Amino acid sequence: MNERTTTQHVDDSGSTLGTIAFLLLGPIVWAFHFGALYGVQSVACAVASSGGAARPWIIAFILVATIIALAVLGASLARPRNFEALLHARTWPEHQLAFQRRAMRVLVILSVFAVAAPATALPIIDACAVGT
């Protein structure tokens, strides 16, 4: 005979790695943004110091990379369920999903500030002045 239990069953679809990626989406986007900005800036400033004109290109790259990163972070705030599906996050009971989404949103909001900071410094600091 079929006996129903009162325990909640966790759906095993999805992956734990996807859940971790969903929770850490903000810091992951920030890390890629940080690496791209400073990697490209280092190479471009080295080229500029040897006679090339890379400073306008650096500023354009920083702006474009920042806009893309902020768009991804904004989309994850607006539609977290889409990112759960994209990352194949594990399906949990509703009270745990609510906590995961809140935690993800807090980390995304903190990452927005970390992503926006280099762009706010563009008008103030020369892109290659620190290395010279």
Secondary structure, 3 states (H helix, E strand, C coil): CCCCCCCCCCCCCCEHHHHHHHHCHHHHHHHHHHHHHHHHHHHHHHHHHCCCCCHHHHHHHHHHHHHHHHHHHHHHHHCHHHHHHHCCECCCCHHHHHHHHHHHHHHHHHHHHHHHHHHHCCCCCCCCCCCC
